[in-house]
Amino acid sequence: MHALNETEGQVLFAHARLLPVVAKLEGRVPNLRYVIYNGDISDNPPSIPNVEVLHLSEVEEPGKASIAE
């Protein structure tokens, strides 16, 4: 948390099993806008106000589709 606040980080990468811990950051990391996770989860990802929680594949696929030749 300190590193995110000190650098005003807006993106956090985490493994799916750490999402419950990440959800506890709610309101404590004001610049956080995106959480990108890898791995599988059995339920829906946690909802964090003002933060978009995305699986890595949701970021990779659009990127692959727009690769410049």
C-alpha positions, 0 to 999 in steps of 0.5 A: 500500500505504501509503495502504491501511494508513494508513487501514485500508482494507478495499476496493480497486478496481482494473482487471483488468490490475492484479490481478497487482500487487494479488496481491503485496500478500498479507500486507502489507495486513492489513485488506484484505478485498475487491478489486473489479475491472472489465475482463476477464481471460482466467483466473480472478482471483488467489486472495489469502488472506483477501481476496474478489476480485469483479468489479464486476458481482458487486457491481452486480447484487445492488445493482440488485435491492435498490433501494428505491422 
